[in-house]
Amino acid sequence: MFYEVRSGDKEAEKLLLEKLRERFRLITQQRVSDSQDVEDIVQDSLVVIASKSKAMDFQTSFSAWARKVLENNILNYHRTRARQKRKLERFAKQRNSAAEENLQLDLKRRLLDCLKKLNEANIRHARILNYSHQGYSIEQICEKLQISKNAAYVLLSRARVILRNCLEKGVIEP
């Protein structure tokens, strides 16, 4: 049948392409789940076959060459899909990273605002939080503030509660 096509028989060409379309659709459906993509791959393959087959000197059979055209189009489809997926994942990661940075900046702003409010409301609470944050031990904090360990624990605990409430509500409650 291929030789009739090569000689210019349009009816033979139409029949050959129809048979290839059926076979290619079955092969492609096994490897590609989206029916629209299956049709696109089959059509692209048939266009290549119709346009290039008449001018080619085949090293293998026409059937093997046509199958290779289809296989290459399926492979290109999967490569393109993988590239698109990686691109979307990078975009999502960048978007999530930017959103996370914005949340961190917002938290830092609220924290600074609450620390300022705490400093204005009760300097001892602000100082003990500051020393604790800087990594001083309870003994060192007690020495700097000249208070007992129990007083330091109570002050630190109360300061943390006030700070947490401020971060949640935006105000310092006594």
C-alpha positions in Angstrom: 0.0 0.0 0.0 2.9 2.4 0.8 4.2 2.1 -2.8 0.8 3.2 -4.2 1.0 6.2 -1.8 4.5 7.1 -3.0 3.3 7.0 -6.6 0.7 9.6 -5.8 -2.5 7.6 -5.3 -4.6 9.9 -3.0 -7.1 7.2 -2.1 -4.3 4.8 -1.0 -2.8 7.7 1.1 -6.2 8.3 2.7 -6.6 4.7 3.5 -3.1 4.3 4.9 -3.4 7.3 7.1 -6.8 6.1 8.4 -5.3 2.7 9.3 -2.3 4.4 11.0 -4.7 6.7 12.9 -6.5 3.7 14.4 -3.3 1.9 15.4 -1.6 5.0 16.7 -4.6 6.0 18.8 -4.6 2.5 20.5 -0.9 2.7 21.1 -1.0 6.3 22.4 -4.0 5.6 24.7 -1.9 3.1 26.6 0.8 5.8 27.4 -1.2 9.0 27.6 -4.3 9.4 29.8 -5.8 12.6 28.4 -7.9 11.8 25.3 -7.4 15.3 23.8 -3.6 14.9 24.2 -3.9 11.4 22.5 -5.6 13.0 19.5 -3.0 15.8 19.3 -0.1 13.3 19.4 -1.7 11.1 16.7 -2.5 14.1 14.5 1.0 15.5 14.8 2.5 12.1 14.0 0.3 11.7 10.9 1.2 15.2 9.7 4.9 14.3 9.9 4.3 11.0 8.1 2.2 12.5 5.4 4.7 15.3 4.7 8.0 13.4 4.9 7.2 9.9 3.8 7.2 10.5 0.1 10.7 12.1 0.0 12.4 9.6 2.3 14.7 6.8 1.5 13.9 4.3 4.2 16.6 2.3 6.0 13.9 0.3 7.7 10.3 -0.5 6.7 7.8 2.3 6.4 5.8 0.8 9.3 8.8 0.9 11.6 9.6 4.4 10.6 6.0 5.5 11.2 6.0 3.8 14.6 9.2 5.6 15.5 7.6 9.0 14.5 4.8 8.2 16.9 7.1 7.0 19.7 9.1 10.3 19.4 6.0 12.4 19.6 4.9 10.5 22.7 8.3 10.9 24.3 8.3 14.6 23.5 4.8 14.9 25.1 6.1 13.3 28.3 9.2 15.5 28.3 7.1 18.6 27.8 4.7 17.6 30.6 7.6 16.9 33.0 9.2 20.3 32.2 5.8 22.0 32.8 5.4 20.2 36.1 8.9 21.2 37.3 8.2 24.8 36.2 4.9 24.8 38.1 6.6 23.3 41.2 9.3 25.9 41.1 6.7 28.7 40.8 4.7 27.2 43.7 7.8 26.9 45.8 8.8 30.5 45.1 5.2 31.7 45.8 5.2 29.7 49.1 8.6 31.1 50.0 7.5 34.7 49.4 4.3 34.1 51.4 6.3 32.6 54.2 8.7 35.6 54.2 5.8 37.9 54.4 4.4 36.0 57.4 7.8 36.1 59.0 8.1 39.9 58.4 4.6 40.4 59.8 5.4 38.4 62.9 8.7 40.4 63.4 6.8 43.7 63.1 4.1 42.6 65.6 6.8 41.2 67.9 8.7 44.5 67.9 5.5 46.5 68.4 4.6 44.3 71.4 8.0 44.5 72.9 7.8 48.3 72.7 4.4 48.2 74.3 5.7 45.9 77.0 8.7 48.1 77.7 6.3 51.1 78.1 4.0 49.1 80.4 6.5 47.3 82.6 10.2 47.7 82.1 11.1 44.7 84.3 9.1 42.3 82.1 10.8 43.7 79.0 14.2 43.4 80.5 13.8 39.9 81.7 12.5 38.8 78.2 15.4 40.6 76.6 18.0 38.9 78.8 16.4 35.5 78.3 16.3 36.0 74.6 20.0 36.9 74.6 20.8 33.6 76.2 21.5 34.6 79.8 21.0 31.8 82.4 18.5 32.4 85.2 21.4 32.9 87.6 22.9 35.6 85.4 19.5 37.3 85.0 19.0 37.2 88.8 22.4 38.8 89.3 21.7 41.5 86.7 18.2 42.4 88.0 19.1 41.7 91.6 16.1 39.4 92.2 15.7 35.8 93.5 15.3 32.8 91.3 11.6 32.4 92.2 11.0 36.1 91.3 12.9 35.6 88.0 10.8 32.6 87.1 7.6 34.3 87.9 8.6 37.5 86.0 9.7 35.5 83.0 6.6 33.4 83.0 4.3 36.5 83.3 6.3 38.4 80.7 5.9 35.5 78.2 2.1 35.3 78.8 1.8 39.1 78.3 3.9 38.9 75.1 1.9 36.0 73.7 -1.4 37.8 74.5 -0.1 40.9 72.8 0.9 39.0 69.7 -2.6 37.5 69.5 -4.7 40.5 70.5 -2.3 43.5 69.8 -2.6 45.0 73.3 -0.8 44.7 76.6 -3.1 43.5 79.3 -2.0 44.0 82.9 
